[in-house]
Amino acid sequence: MAASLRIARLTLSGLAPVNATDQDSLFSRYPALRQIIRRHLPAITASLLAEPRIASDDSIVEWYSDLSGQPVRLSDLPLSRQRNIRHRLDDRLDSLSHLADQLDAHDPDLARSLRESLHYPGDDYVYVVGDQPVLTFWGHRLADHPPAALVNPAASAKVVDEIPAVSGLGAPVRLITRRRMGRWLFIAGGILLLLLVLCFWWCYAHKEPPPDPFADLRDRFEQAQGDCDKLKLFDRSLTFEQRRHTDLQTLRNELKTQLDACRPPPDPFADLRDRFEQAQGDCDKLKLFDRSLTFEQRHHTDLQTLRNELKTQLDACRPPPDPFADLRDRFEQAQGDCDELKLFDRSLTPEQRRHTNLQTLRNELKTQLDACRPPPDPFADLKKRFKQAQGDCDKLKLFDRSLTPEQRHHTDLQTLRNELKTQLDACRPPPDPFADLKKRFKQAQGDCDELKLFDRSLTPEQRRHKDLQILSNELKQALETCRQQKKQDEKKLDKAMEQCPGERPEELAPDLVIVFDASGSMNQSIAPDSVSERLLRQAMQNSDDTTKAIMGVLGSVLSGTRVGQTINQAQMPKRITAAREATRRLVRTLPQDVDTGLVVLKDCPKATNMGFYKPNERQRLLMRVRSLQPERGTPLGDGILQAAKMVDGVNKPAVLIVVSDGKESCHADVCGIARRLAQQKPLLVINTVDITGTNAGDCLSSATGGRVYTANNAQEINEMIQKAAIEVTGPAHCRNAIPSP
């Protein structure tokens, strides 16, 4: 994405590339650098380098960023913010330096370009956008500084492999025996070791301290001390390596102290000056600003210029003196006295009668002089028209509509209006006794349920009244339309129920909510299959010796299987484990046009709504089911209510599958809730998977036309949950096509 925020428009004057690279070539590397940084580091790190765009004038470069905010120079920020931004800048530069080291082995040219980009001329070329540092003229230096020597980590880590060979001792002229040879070698080795120790001691005693690589930099700093401009130039000339080198920490601290001393103290009246700037050009704001000044601000010497400028602008806001003030006073005194007004009118000069500034006064004078003259009756024609309209209701209504707002409120027409109202009242028909009924019918139109309620509310007298004949006909027609629409919807729904998932309209695919019992009783064990169930039931009914024999037989029969191992270890599967796995298998086999909800019964008084999941969110649903653990109570009634709220059940079929091993334990009327839901949501079906046959959900299913599936072992739980979803999976021939879990 192209950067959209322009940070600055800067000139190339006084700057040069770090390693004398061609300007266009340097900037052309920006896309590659940005791409490699974004590939290996966070996107915010790539925003450190601003995007250069060379203007039509080749000496100007515009710098852009994809960050949002107001660009500010780093050096213009308060010291506390500068320190934070510098820490952030150092972290970014350090990350990019490490990235360059890693790139050496793969793309040395790109690694070198990245190292060059970490150089910048100084703090005046560092901007802050939204608390993020941004470099302009990266890869540049001040023109009067020599090119920086780039450090190549690969080269610095290189070890010199070539070591001069040490010449051995000359061979002896005469032959030496092996024993004498060993003695001579021992003596020679000792002498050689002594010589090496003496040599190291001499070198250490006579070595000279290494030259200071920053001596010239320290001299320049000494020369710049005491001169703020030179100190700023010196600070901008520091390279990236110099700003981080540990040997220059003391110098940098001293430089920072002196630069802080160079900055002028903050203006205590900066906020006041800003407010004055904002008020300029607006007389009302200038007056408010003037009234807000304190006694100290009105006498402070640093605000003298501001006060003078404020006074000048306030003087400009004041209107010039009125040359006709005396004339206006005379007019004010004459008002209300017709004789005085006539004298005042005769005293006006021709110039005063034409002057534009007196136009309002002349208009008001004319109005008052007109009021002094007894006018003819302005309503004579109106009264004549009213007299002609009397006795004719249609003409009276036309006359009433023709009255203007002024005529409707004029005091001289009060008697006429009263008489007009009396005659119009006589023309009006008596009030409609069925107005409220007609209003209710109008509100019910378009809603079949409301129309049925309205029809049932009509009394026999209302149904026979001749004034309601039109309403009755319209009501019959509307109800007939509702019946036809209901038949069409039922046919459409019946057809959808006969179609397989993928063939039926997606809007008619039933919604499914699983109400899962996670109460404490679900932590009890259950037989894995019918054989184990039968043997265990016999074991529970017989004596201890017989129980041991049956358990032994059951363990040997299922030896080598997971069930046999479980029985041999006296660890039967938990009810909640079998229910969880069966529910997960059902979710995996559901059609792709079915949305699935989950409500968990954990503890009184409320069930927990775990959400509604689209087909592409079933992995999240499977994870939710797998995490369920038994807790305490069984708020079955509240769980059914919450599940019913998640589905339509009126215009679209819906299925609730209740997987539970116990009865309502939170004192809710489960059967009453089921009966109310059956009336409110006729297309809602509740199927119950009754674990261990408690019959707790029988009334739920019977009230809503659902079925009860009893499961006494883990295998039956899996089978019964699959059967409880037959309304969702479609007709039998569709379910045969669904693969087993």
HUFEN-V246291 format. One line per field, one symbol per residue. phi: phi as a letter, one per 40 degrees, with the letter a starting at -180 (. if undefined). psi: psi as a letter, one per 40 degrees, with the letter a starting at -180 (. if undefined). burial: # if it has 16 or more other ideal C-beta (glycine too) atoms within 10 Angstrom, else .. A space follows every 10 residues. Layout:
phi: ???
psi: ???
burial: ???
//
This chain:
phi: .ccbcccabb cccgbaddbf cddccccccd dccccccccb bdcccccccc ccbccdcccb bcbbaccbic cbcccccccc cdccccdccc cccccccccc cccdcbadcc ccccccccca ciccbbbbbf gbcbcbfcgb bcccbcdccc cbdcccccbc ccbdcccccc cccbcbcccc cccccccccc cccccccccc cccccbcccc cccbcccccc cccccgbccc cccccccccd cccbcccbcc cccccccccc ccccccccbc cccccccccc gbcccccccc ccccccccbc ccbccccccc cccccccccc cccbcccccc cccccgbccc cccccccccd cccbcccbcc cccccccccc ccccccccbc cccccccccc gbcccccccc ccccdcccbc ccbccccccc cccccccccc cccbcccccc cccccgbccc cccccccccd cccccccbcc cccccccccc cccccccccc cccccccccc dgccdccbcc cbbccbcbcc cccccaccac cccccccccc ccccccdccc cccccccccg bccccccccf bccccccccc cccccccccc ccbbcbbbbb cbaccbcbcc hbbcdcbccc ccccccccbc bbcbcccccc ccccccbcgb bacabbbcba bacdbbgccc cccccccccc bcccbbbbbc cggcgcbccc cccbgcbbbc bbacccdccc ccccbccccg dccccccccc c
psi: hiiehhdihi ieheiiidff ihdddddeed ddddddddde iiddddedhi hhhhidheeh hhhiieiiah hhideeiidd dddddddddd dddddddddd ddededgddd ddddddeeii dadeehihhf ehihhifiei ihdeiiiihh hhddddehhh dhhhihiiii hidiihiddd dddddddddd dddddddddd dddddeiiii ihefdddddd dddehehddd ddddddehid ddeehdeedd dddddddddd ddhiiihefd ddddddddeh ehdddddddd dehidddeeh deeddddddd dddddddhii ihefdddddd dddehehddd ddddddehid ddeehdeedd dddddddddd ddhhiiheed ddddddddeh ehdddddddd dehidddeeh deeddddddd dddddddiii ihefdddddd dddehehddd ddddddehid dddehdeedd dddddddddd dddddddddd dddddddeii hddihdeehi ihhhhhhfid deeiiiidad dddddddddd eiiddddddd dddddddfhe idddddddef giiidddddd ddddddddei ieehihihhh hdiieiihhe ihhideeddd ddddddehii bcaggddddd dddddeiced ehiihhhhhi eiiheefigd dddddddddd gdehhhhhhh hefeededdd dddefaihhh heiddddddd dddeedddea idddddehii .
burial: ..#.#.##.# .#..#####. #.#..##.## ..##.##... #...###### ###....... #######... #..##..... .#..#..##. .##.###.## #.##.....# ########## #########. .######### #......#.# .#........ .......... .......... .......... .......... .......... ......#... #..#...... ##.####### ....#..#.. ##..#..##. .......... .#...#..#. .....#..## ..#......# ..#..##..# ..#....... ......#... #..#...... #..##..#.. ....#..#.. ##..#..#.. .......... .#...#..#. .....#..## ..#......# ..#..##..# ..#....... ......#... #..#...... #..##..#.. ....#..#.. ##..#..#.. .#........ ..#..#.... #..#...### ########## ##..####.. .##.##..#. ......#..# #..##..#.. ..##.##... .######### ####.##..# #.######## ####..#### .##....#.. ##.##..#.# #.######## ####.##.#. .######### ##.###.#.# #.###.##.. #.######## ##...##.## ####.####. ########.# ##.##.#### ...##..... .
//
